[in-house]
Amino acid sequence: MKKSRTILALLLTVAMFATLLAGCGQKIDVDSYTQPAAQTETPAASETPTDTAAPAETTAPELSYADGTTLRMATGYNSTKTGLSFDAEVAGEGVTLADGNVYRAGDLKPTWVEVQNVLGIKIEDKYQGNSAAKEFDYWKERMGDVDMVSGTAAKLTEYGEQGVVVNIAEYLDQMPNFKAYLESNPIVRLSITGNTDTGAIYFSPYFDGVNDIERMPLMRVDMVQKLLDGEGEFTAAASNKTAAPVYQPYMPTSGKIAIDTVKLDGSGVETVTKDYDTAGNIIEKMNAAGSMDGVAAVNMLRTYIDECYGGYYGTERSNLFCGQNACWDADELVALLRCVVANPQTLNGTDSIQGLFSREDNNNQRRVDMFRFAGSLFGVRGMEARQDYLYFDTEGKLQDARQDVAAYEALERMNSIAKEGLISVNYMDNADGKTKQYLENDSGFMHYDYNSTQTLYNDPSQGVFDEGESYRAVMVPVACWQDGTEGGNYMRFTESWRSVKTDGWGISSEGVKDNADKLNAALKLIDYAYSPEGMILMSYGPDAFIKTNADGSYSTFIFNGQEMPEIADATRAELWEKASGNYTNYARQYLGSTLSFAKSQAFEFQCTSEVGRIGAGYISVAIGLGTIHHPELAVTENPWYMSIPTVLPNTKAENDMLNQYTQLTSNGRFSSSKDGENLFVNQIVNGYAEEGMGNAQASATKVADEWGGKQYLTLKQDAWERVLAYYNTL
C-alpha cells in the first residue's frame, strides 16, 4: 500500500530541522549541548543592503530580559508530589539524589534548578498541587499573582479569548525552536490553535511521548510457547473442556491473504500468506467441533498454523503471536484463548486461568482498555482517538465511533468472547469491588496496556515470575481496516498513537502586564523546552543523571532511529530504589522532568525491564519498517491516516451547545474517568441491554438521533474546517 504522504508544501521549508526533532535518523550533536546565558540586550538590527532593490528581510528581535528575572510558576502535574519543588512526603528529612545533592521540602527539583541556571531566571513556585483544571480555577480570579499557570486546553483557550492568557502565536518568530516544532507537526499546530481568525495559541502543548505507539497487546509468552511449540502432538495429563462456541469467524473462511511481515531476525520485510483454502478458518473448524477437550483444541490450532502458513513458523508456532514475524489476527487469538483457558493445569498448575483481563477491574479508566483493544482486533477507528471517539474518513469528514455500526458489531464480538468465559470473571462481575492480582498470582494471560509499567513485573526484584516465565508486548494484530482500499485493507494498524495531551501551561496576561522581562522570560522558557537540549532536560533531568564518556560527551543509544542519551548507572539504581522502577513517578517526583512540554520515551525505554524491551523492540522495528501503520501528525493525502487534533477550536457558544448533549460529554455515557460509566464497556459485559439499543444499527442510530450525535458531529466538523482553512493560509 502506498504510504500516506504530507501535502503541505510548508513542511519542505523545515525538513532538515524536522528530521532532527522527529527522530528520523539524523544524529543529535550531543557534544554541542551547552546553553548560552540569557541575553540581556537586544542585538542591533542588521543594516539594510544597498546593492539590491529587494527590501531587507525583517528579523524578529531575540527575546531579552534582565538576568535573574523572576517567574511566578503555578505549574505542575496533578499533585503536590509532582510539582517544580519537593514536598515533605517525597523529600522527608532530606533526600540525596544521584547528582550528589541533598534536597529538602521546598527546594526546586534538579530539572528546574537547571532551568534557572540555563536561562538566567529565578523561579518562584506558586503551584497548589492540583490537577490542571483545578489549578487554573484556583488562580483565574488572581492572575496578577502568577506569571505562568497550568490549565486544560479548553480553559486556557476560553480565558485566552478573553485576554486573560497571552497569545503566544504573536511571538512565534522570536521562538525558533517552538515554531519549527509546530511547522514539523501540523496536527500539533491544529490541536492548539484557539482562534481560527487570528491563529491564536494560548498554551504550550504537553506530550507524554509523541509520534510513538502508546498501548500494546501484552501476553504471557511462556504460556504460548508451552502450548504451541515443539515436535509432535501436544499432550497433557489433565485439561478442561472448551466452552460451547459463541464467537463466529471475523477473518475469511476461504481464499488467501498476503501480509507484509518483518523477518524473524528483524533484517527486513517479507510477505506471509494466510492460506484459508488449505487450512480453513480456525474458528469455523473449532465451532464445528463444539466443546472439546483442551488438548484436542491445542492440537487443532497447531495443525491450522502449520497448514495456513505452509510451515512458515516451523516448530516455533508461538512466533505467530510472539515473534518479530508475528502475523496473528482476532480469530487466531480467540482460538488461542480457548486453548489457554482450557489448559490451566499445564500453564499454571491450577484448575483456572483467566484469558483477557484489565489492569484494574474496579476502575473504569482501566476497564475501557477492553473496548480499545476491540477496535484494534476488528479494524474499527475512533475507539482510541485522541479526542472523544473521532476520526477522519477517506473524504476528510469527521466520524464518531459512537455513531458507527461497525463499533457496536465489534463490541458484539467482544461480548461473544466474554460469553465463552475468555474475559476474566472479575471484569464481567466486579461484585466485591476489588481488583484481582492476575499477573502477580500467575492467573492471567493477556491484557492491553502500557508496556513499561506492566512489564516491570518481569524484573526479578518484583518476585512475580519464575525463571522462564515472561509477560511482554506482542505484535499489533492483523485486521481489515476500511482505509479506502476496495474491500478494506488487511494490515496492522494502531490508533494508539501519542500526540498532544489536553493539558498545558499558559502565560498570565495580568502577571506579565507592563513587564517585558517577565513576558520574554516566559516565552524563552517555552521555546527552550522545544530545543533539542531542552527536550533532553525535560525528559532526563540535568546532565548529572545522564551517562557521559571520558571526554564529557553523552553516551548514546539508538531509539526510534535517533541517537539519544543513556541514563547514568546511579540514576538507574536510584530509580529502582526510590520508585520501584517506575520511570514516570521517579522523573516527576524526584527529577522534576516530564511535567509538561515534550517527553521523550527514550528514558522510559531504558528503564523498562529487559523482558519488556523485547516485545517493545519488535514493535518499534515493525513501525520503522512500515509493517505497522498509524495515524500521522500531518495533513495527509488520504485523510483516513490523519490523527484527530486533540482539541478543536469550537467557540464558547458552540461548546455551550456541545455540553447540552450530556450523554456524549466526558461525564456522560461514554466516560473514561475512574468512577465513570462507559456504554461500550457495558456492552462487552451485557450485550445489547440498553433500552432502544437492541442491535448494532439501533445503537448507532440512538446515539446519532436521540443523544445529539449528528449535531455534535456538525459542530466539530465546522471547527475542523475553520482551523484547516486558517492553517492553509500560513
N, C-alpha and C positions, 0 to 999 in steps of 0.2 A: 504494500500500500504506500502510496506517495505520502510522505510526511507533510503535515501542515506547515506552511511557511508564513512568516510575517509579511504583511503587505504594506506596512507603514514605512515609507521611504525615510522618515525621520530617523529610524534606528540606524541607518547606514552611517550617519554622521558621528555616531558614538560607538561604532562597532569595536574598536580596539579597547576602549575603556570598559565596554560592556563585557568583553571577554575576561578581563581581569576580575571584574566584580562577580560575574556569574559562574566562574569556575569552569571555563571551557578549555582548560589545558595550559593556558599561559602561566608561567611561573611568577609567583609573587617575589619581588626583590626583598627578601626578608632582611638583608643587610642594611636596607635603607630606612628601617623603621626608627627614625629619630624625628621627634616632633619639634618644630621651631616654637619658640616662645610667642605668645600672642603679640600682635603688632599694637603699638600704642599711637602710631601716627599714620595718617592716610598717605600713601605714596603719591608722589607728584604725577599729574596726568601727563601722558606722552604728548610730545609736540606734534602738531598737525603737519603731515608731509607736504612739501611744497612742489614736488616734482611730478605730481599727478593731479588730474582733475577730479578723481574719485574722492568722496568725502571720507574722512578718517573714521575708522570703526570705534565706537564708543565702548570703553571698558568700564564695567561697574567697579566702583571702589571696593577694596577689600574691607572686610569687617574689622573695625578697630575699636578698642576700648581701653580704659585705664587698667594698668596692671593691678591685680587684687580686687577687681570689681566683684561685688557680692551678688550671688544669685540665690534668692529665697526659693527653695525647691520643695513643693508639696507633691512629691513624686515617689512612687514605689510600686510594689506588686502585691496587693491584696492582704497584707498583714504587717504587723509591726516587726516580725522576724525578717521580712523581705523588703526592707526599705534601704535607703542610702547609708544609714547608720546602724550600728549594732544595738540591739535591745538587750535587756537584762537576761532574758531567757536564753539567748544564744551566747552572749559574752560571759555570763556568770560573774565570777570574781576577776575575770580577765582571761582572754583566750589567746594562746600563742599559735600563729599560723606558719605556714611553710616559708614565708618570707623572713621569718625570724623576729617579727614584731609582735608585741603584745597589744591587744585591742580590748577596750572596755566599753561598757554601755555608754552610748552617746558618741563614740568615736565613729568617724566616717569609715566605711569599709574600703579595702585596698583599691578597688577599681575607682572609687570616687576621690580618694587621695591622689591617685594618678591623674584623674581628670583635672583636678585643681592644679597640679604641677605642670601638666602639658599645656593647658590653656591659660595659665596665669590668672585664675579666678579664685574666689573663695565661695564655698558652698555653705549655706545656712539651711539645715534640714528642718522643714516645716511639716513633713509628712505625718498624717494622723493614723496611718496603718489601716486604711480602708480599702475596699475594692475600688476600682476606677470610678464607677458610678457614684458611690457614696463619698469618695474623696472629693470629687468635683462638687457634689451637693453641699458638702461642708464649707467649701470656700467660695461658692458662687456669689454670695452676698458680701464677701470681704476680699474681693480680688485685689484690692490695693495692698494687701498684706503679703502677697506672693508674686513671684516672677514667672515660675513655671508650675504647672499643675497637671496631675493625672486626670483622665476622664475617658468616657466612652467616645467613640467616633461620633455617635449621634448627638451627645450632649455638647461636645466641643464644637461641632458644626452648628448646632442650633444657636449657641451663645456667640459663636463667631459671627454669624449673620447679624447679630445684634450689636456687634462691635466690642464684645466683652473679651474675645480672644483674637490675637493677632493673626492676620492673613499672611502666612509665611511665603505664599506664592509671589508676593510683591518683591521678595528678596532673593529669589532663586538664582539670579545672575551673580549674586555675591556668595552663593553656596554651591560651588562647583561639584563637590562630591555628591551631595544630595540631589542636585539637578541631574547629574549623569546617571545616578541610580534610577531615578524616575523615568528618564528617557530610555533606559535599557529594559525597563519592565513596565510596559504601557498599562497593564491591568492594575498595577500598583497605583499609578497616577490616577486612573479612573476610579479606583476604590477610595481615594482620599480627596477627590475634588468635591468641594462642598457647595459650589455655586457654578452653574453651567453658563452663566452670562459673563462672569469675571474670571472663572478658573480658580477661585479662592481655595486655599488649603489651610485648614485651621489646626492641624496637629501633625506631629511626626509619627509615621506608622511604626507598629511593633510587629516583628516576625519571630515566632517561636520556631526558627528554621524557615528557610524559603527555598522554593524551587526544588523540593525534595519530597520523597514519599513520607507519609505520616503513619498511618496504621497498617499493619500487615497481618496475614494469617499466621498463627503460631501453633505448633504441633509437637506432640511427643514423638520425636523422630525415632527413638529406640523402639517404640511400640510398633510403628510401621515396619521397621526392619525385622522385628520378630515374626510378624505375620506374613510378610511378602517375600523375604529374601531366602535364597538357598536352592539347592537341587532337590528334585523330587517333590512329593506332596507334603503339605503341612499336616502335622499330627499334633494331637494334644490329649492328655489323659482325661480332661474334662472341658466342657464348654456349655454354653446356654443356647437356647433357640433364638433365632431372629424373630422379631415381631411380625405379625401379619402385615404384608406390604400395603402402604398407603401412597407413598411418593411415586409419581409417574415420570417417565423419561422427559428430560429437558433437551438433551442433545439428540441428534438424528439417530434413527434406528437402521438406516441403510446409507450407502454411499461412502465417500471418502472426504476428509477434510485435511488440508495441508496447513501446518502451523510452523512458523519460524521460531526456532528454539536455540538458545545458547548451547554450545557444545559442552559436554561434561567437564572438560578441563578449562572452560571459560575462554578459550582462544579465539572464538569466532561464532558465527551463526550457521546453523544448518536447518534443513526442513524435515520435520517429522510428520508422518501421515497417520491419522486416525482412520483405520480401515474397518468401517462398520459392516461392509459386505462380507468380510471374512469373519469378524468376531461377533457381530451383532451389537446391540446396546446392552451394557451390563445390567442396567435396571430392568429392562424388559425381560432379560433372562432370569434374574432373581425373582421378579414378580411372578413369572410363570411357574416357578418352583414353589412359591409360597413360603410359609415359615419353614426354616430349615436349621439344621444343626450348625453351630458356629464354625466348626471345622470344614464342613462342606461349603459354607459361604466363602471362607478364605480361599479354598482351592478353586472355586468358580471364578473368583476375582483374579487369582494368579493366572489361570488359563486365558481369561479375557485379555489381560495385559500382554501376555505372550503373543496372542493372535492379533489383537488390534494394532499393535505396534511392530509386528513382524520380528519379534525377538530383539528389538532395539535396546531394551533395558536389561537383557540377559537375566542372570540370576539375582541381580540387584534391582528388583522391581520397585523397591521403595523409592528409587530415584524418580519414578513417575510423579511422586508427590514432593520429595525432599531434596532432589538433586539440583545441580546447576542447570541441568537439561530437563527439568520438570515440565510436564505438559498437561496436568490434571484439569478436570472440569467438574461441574456440580454433580453430575451423575456418578462419576468415579468417586467423588468424595462421599456421597451418600452410601455407596456400596462399601467403602472403607469403614464408615461409621457403623454400619450394620455389623461388620466383622469385628470391630473394636468392642462394641457393647456386648457382643455375644461371646467374647473370649477373655473375660476378666481373669480367669484362673491362670492363663498364660501370661497376661500382661502385668498384673499387679498382685496375683496370688490371693485374690478375694473372689467373691461372687457378684461384684458390682463395680462398674466403671461408667463414668458419665462421658458422653460424646462431646457435644458443643456446650460451652458454658460462658458466662460473662464474669468479669473480674469481681464484681460485687453484685450479688443477686438482689440486694435491697436498695440499690442506688440507681435511680432512673438514668443518671448521667452515664452509667456504665452499661445498663441494660440496652440502651439504644444502639450499642455497637452491633447487636444481633441483626437489626434490620439494615445497618450499614453494610454488614457482610453479605446480606441477601442481595443488595444492589450489585456487589462485586461478583457474586455467584451467577446471577441471572441477567446480567447486562442491562441494568436499569440506572439511568442517570438521575441526579438530584438527591439520591439517598445520603450522599456525603458531601453536599455542596458547601461552598464557603459562605453562602448567605441563604438562610432558610433552606428551602428544598429546590432552589432554582438552578436552571441550566439553559444553555442556548441550543436551539435546534439547528439543523443544517441551513436554514434560511436566516439565521441570526435573530430569531424571535425567542423571547424568554418563555420557558415552560416550567411547570411546577409539578414535582413528583407526586404531590398530594392530590393532584388532579389527573394523574396518569393511570390508565387502566393497567399498564404493564407493572406499575409499582405494586398494586394490590394482587396481581397474579403472582408476583414474586413472593409476597407475604403469604399467599395461599400455599405456595410450595413449601415455605418455611413451616407453616402450620402442619402440613402433612409430614414433614420430617419430625416435628415435635410429637405428632400422634404415634409415631413408631418408637418413641422413647429415646430419640437420638439427641435431644436437647435436655440439659440437666434438670433433675426433678425440682431443684430449688429455684431455678429460673421459672419453671412452669407454675410453681406454687410456693411462694415465699411466706408460708403461713407463720413461721416463727420470727419473721422479720430479721433474720440473721444471714450473714454471708458464709457460705461453706468454703472451706480452705481446700479447694480441689487440687491445686498444684502441690501445696505443702503436704497434703495427705495422700499423694500418689493415686488420686482417684479421678483425675480429669484428663481429657485427651487434647482438646483444642479450643482456642478462642481467638478473637480478632481484636488486636490492641496494639499498644506501643511496644516496639521491640526492646528498647533499652531497659525500661522499668520491669518488664515481665520476665526477661531472661536473666535478671540478677539472681534468680533462684538457682541458676546453674553454678554460681560461684561456690566453691567448697565451704566457704565461711558461713554460708546460709544453712548448711546441713539438711538440704531438702532432697537432693538426688544422690543416688549411689553411683559408683563408677559404671560408666557405660550408658547411663540414663541422660537424656538431654531434651530440653524444651527450647525450640528456636523457630525463627521465621521460616516459612516456606514460600515458594513462588506464588505470585498472583495467579488466580485461576483463568483458564480459557473460557470465554463466554461469547455469545453472539450480541454484538453491540451495533445499534442502528445509527451508524455514523454517516449515512447517506449512500453507502455501498449497497448496490442492489441485493436484496435478501439479507442484508446485515453482514457484518464483518466478524468472523471468528478470530479473536485475538485476545491478548492480555491487555487490560486497561484498568488503571486505578484512578478513581476520583478523589482518593485520599491524598491530596497534593497540597503542600504547605504554601500559604500566601499570607496576605495581610490579616492580622487579627483585629478585633473590634475595639481595642483599647489603644491609647496613645498619650502623648504629652503635648500640651499646648502652652503658649506664652500668654500671660495675663496682660491685656492692654493697659489696665489701670496700674498694674505693678511696674511696668516699664515706661509709663507715660512721662514724657519730657525727660527721659534719661536714656540717651543714645548708648551709653556704656552698657547698661543692663540689656537693652534690646539686642545690641550687637553680640554681646557675650552669649545670650541665649541662642541666637541664630548660629553662632560659631559652634556651640555645643552640639546642636543638631547636625550641622554639616560635618563636624569632626567624627561623629558617630557613624557616618556613612563613608568615611575614607577607609582605605584598606587597613591602615594601622588602628583606626578607631573601631572597626568591626572586630579586629582581633581582641582589643582590650575589652569590648562589651561582651565578648564570648568567653575569653580565657582569664580575664583579670590581668594584672601587671606582669612584666617580664620575669619577676621573681618566681612566678608559678609556672613558667614555661622552660622546657629543656633547651639548653644552649650548647653550642660547640665550643671548642677551645678558643676560637677567635671571637667568641661573643655572639655569633650569628645564631639564629634559631635552628634547632634540629627539626626537620620536617618529615612528613609522610604524605603520600598521595591520597586525597579524599575527593571523590567525585571528579577526578581528573585535574585537581588543583593541589599544589603544594601547600600544606597547612602545618602550623607548628605542632610539635609534640608537647604534651604536658610533662612537667618535671616529675621525677620519681617521688619526691617528697609530696607533691600535690596529689599524686595518685594514692599514696599511703594515707594522707590526711583525709581524702575523700571517703575512703572506707572507714577510717576511724571515727570521723565526725558525722557522716551522713549515710553510712552503710552502703556505699557505692552509688547512691542516688545523685547523679551529676547535677540535676536541676536544683535540688534542695541545697547542695553544697555551694553551687555558684551563687544562688540568690541570698542564702543566709550568711555565708562567710565571705565570699569574694565581692558581692555586690554587683556581679555581672548578670546578664540575661534578664534585667528588669524591664528593658524596653529596647527599642531600635532593632537591629538585625542580628539575631543569634545564629551562629554557625553550628551545624550539627557535628562538626569535626571534633570538638572537645567531647561531646557526649559519646560519639562513636568509640573513642579511645577508652572511655570508662565502661563501655558495655562489656559484659562477660565474654570470655574467649569463645564459648559456645555460641553466645548471642551474635557475635560478629560474623560467624559462618553464614547463617541464613541471610542476614542483612547484606553481607558481601555479595552473595549470589544475586540478590535483588538489584543491588547497585550496578553490578556488571550487566544485568539484563536491561536496565534502564539506559545505561551508557551505550549498549549495542542496539538499542531500539526495538527490543522484543517486548518491552512493557511500554505501552503508550499512556499518556496522562494529559490533563489539561495544561494549557500553556499560559504564561503570564504576558500574553501578547494578543494583538488583534490578528487572528489567523485567517487564512484563505477559506478554510472550512470552519465556520463559527462553532460547530459542534465541539471542536477541540479547544475552545477558548474558556479559560477559567472565569467563573462569575465573579465580578467585583465583590469584595466583602461588604461594602456599603455602597448604596446608590443615592444620589443627591435628590431625594424627594423633598419637596417643600414642606414647611410646617403644616400648611393646610392639607397637603397630601398625607403626611404622617398622621394627622388627626383622623383622616378618613380610614387609613390603614388600621389604626388602633380600634376602630369600630368593629372590625372583623375579629372578634375576640377568640374564636376557635383557632385562628391562624396566628395569633400573636405568640410571643415567646413564653407566655404563661398560659397558653390555651391548650388545645387538644393534642398538639404536636410538640410538647415541651421536651427539651433536653436537659433541664435542670435536675438537680439531685432529688428533690422531693416532688417533681412534676409528674405529669401523666403523658404518655405518648400513645396515640391510637395505633401507630404501626407496631409497637411492642404488644399492645393488647391483641392485635390481630394475629401475631405469631402465636400467642398463647391460646387465644379463644376462638380464632377464626372469625367469620363474619357474624359477630354477636351484636354489633351496634345496630340499633333500630334504623331502618331505611338503608342499610348498607349490607344487603344480603348476598352480593356478589361483587366482582371487580368493577363492572360498569356502574352499578348503583353507587358504589363507594366513591368513585371518582366524580360522578355526577352530583352527589350530595355536597361534596366539598366545593365544586365549581358553582353550583346554582343556589344552594341553600346557605352555605357558610361564607359567601362572598369571594370565592376563589377567582371568578372571572374579573371582578372589579379590582381585586388585589393585583392580578397579573397586569391589567391595563395600567395601573398606577406605576408599577415597577417598570414596565416597558417604556412608558413615557419618560421616566427619569433616565433610563439607559440611553434612549435615543438622543436626549438632550446632551448628556455628558459625552457621548460618542461624537456628536456633531461639533461640540466645543473642541474636543481633542483633535479632530481632523483639521481644525484651523491652525493648530500650532506649527 
